[in-house]
Amino acid sequence: MPIPDIITAFGIKQALSNFVNQLTLKILVLLCYMAEMGSVTHLSPVNQNAASIA
């Protein structure tokens, strides 16, 4: 029965695609979070100095 096989293959492909998309999204969020933490710790004094000068 080729039709159910195609549906199953499509379902598996769709599930894998969704999983990869979720994983990519989580990695991007994590990287953004880490960059945000890094910028807060490193650039915070610079931003305060710039604000006081302005």
ZADO-1210 file (C-alpha; in nm, 4 decimals, padded with zeros to 6 digits):
<atoms>
<atom x="00.0000" y="00.0000" z="00.0000" code="MET" pos="1"/>
<atom x="00.2098" y="00.2908" z="-00.1245" code="PRO" pos="2"/>
<atom x="-00.0244" y="00.5734" z="-00.0200" code="ILE" pos="3"/>
<atom x="00.0032" y="00.5147" z="00.3597" code="PRO" pos="4"/>
<atom x="00.3811" y="00.4800" z="00.3191" code="ASP" pos="5"/>
<atom x="00.3960" y="00.8209" z="00.1525" code="ILE" pos="6"/>
<atom x="00.1793" y="00.9718" z="00.4273" code="ILE" pos="7"/>
<atom x="00.3987" y="00.8142" z="00.6963" code="THR" pos="8"/>
<atom x="00.7170" y="00.9338" z="00.5282" code="ALA" pos="9"/>
<atom x="00.5714" y="01.2827" z="00.4968" code="PHE" pos="10"/>
<atom x="00.4639" y="01.2754" z="00.8613" code="GLY" pos="11"/>
<atom x="00.8117" y="01.1694" z="00.9749" code="ILE" pos="12"/>
<atom x="00.9728" y="01.4339" z="00.7545" code="LYS" pos="13"/>
<atom x="00.7347" y="01.6970" z="00.8931" code="GLN" pos="14"/>
<atom x="00.8046" y="01.5873" z="01.2519" code="ALA" pos="15"/>
<atom x="01.1808" y="01.5998" z="01.1943" code="LEU" pos="16"/>
<atom x="01.1484" y="01.9404" z="01.0309" code="SER" pos="17"/>
<atom x="00.9477" y="02.0697" z="01.3266" code="ASN" pos="18"/>
<atom x="01.2024" y="01.9242" z="01.5701" code="PHE" pos="19"/>
<atom x="01.4936" y="02.0863" z="01.3858" code="VAL" pos="20"/>
<atom x="01.3096" y="02.4191" z="01.3727" code="ASN" pos="21"/>
<atom x="01.2400" y="02.4048" z="01.7470" code="GLN" pos="22"/>
<atom x="01.6018" y="02.3129" z="01.8173" code="LEU" pos="23"/>
<atom x="01.7324" y="02.5944" z="01.5966" code="THR" pos="24"/>
<atom x="01.4990" y="02.8409" z="01.7657" code="LEU" pos="25"/>
<atom x="01.6143" y="02.7303" z="02.1120" code="LYS" pos="26"/>
<atom x="01.9815" y="02.7603" z="02.0121" code="ILE" pos="27"/>
<atom x="01.9223" y="03.1096" z="01.8712" code="LEU" pos="28"/>
<atom x="01.7409" y="03.2149" z="02.1884" code="VAL" pos="29"/>
<atom x="02.0229" y="03.0724" z="02.3997" code="LEU" pos="30"/>
<atom x="02.2859" y="03.2544" z="02.1927" code="LEU" pos="31"/>
<atom x="02.0915" y="03.5798" z="02.2159" code="CYS" pos="32"/>
<atom x="02.0548" y="03.5306" z="02.5922" code="TYR" pos="33"/>
<atom x="02.4280" y="03.4642" z="02.6306" code="MET" pos="34"/>
<atom x="02.5118" y="03.7667" z="02.4159" code="ALA" pos="35"/>
<atom x="02.2742" y="03.9770" z="02.6253" code="GLU" pos="36"/>
<atom x="02.4377" y="03.8558" z="02.9482" code="MET" pos="37"/>
<atom x="02.7808" y="03.9247" z="02.8005" code="GLY" pos="38"/>
<atom x="02.6859" y="04.2734" z="02.6855" code="SER" pos="39"/>
<atom x="02.5305" y="04.3530" z="03.0232" code="VAL" pos="40"/>
<atom x="02.8407" y="04.2466" z="03.2162" code="THR" pos="41"/>
<atom x="03.0964" y="04.3972" z="02.9767" code="HIS" pos="42"/>
<atom x="02.9260" y="04.7088" z="02.8396" code="LEU" pos="43"/>
<atom x="02.7302" y="04.8214" z="03.1435" code="SER" pos="44"/>
<atom x="03.0046" y="05.0570" z="03.2773" code="PRO" pos="45"/>
<atom x="03.0628" y="05.1972" z="02.9278" code="VAL" pos="46"/>
<atom x="02.6930" y="05.2692" z="02.8871" code="ASN" pos="47"/>
<atom x="02.6799" y="05.4378" z="03.2276" code="GLN" pos="48"/>
<atom x="02.9815" y="05.6545" z="03.1415" code="ASN" pos="49"/>
<atom x="02.8307" y="05.7497" z="02.8066" code="ALA" pos="50"/>
<atom x="02.5047" y="05.8396" z="02.9796" code="ALA" pos="51"/>
<atom x="02.6795" y="06.0551" z="03.2405" code="SER" pos="52"/>
<atom x="02.8835" y="06.2348" z="02.9717" code="ILE" pos="53"/>
<atom x="02.5695" y="06.2984" z="02.7647" code="ALA" pos="54"/>
</atoms>
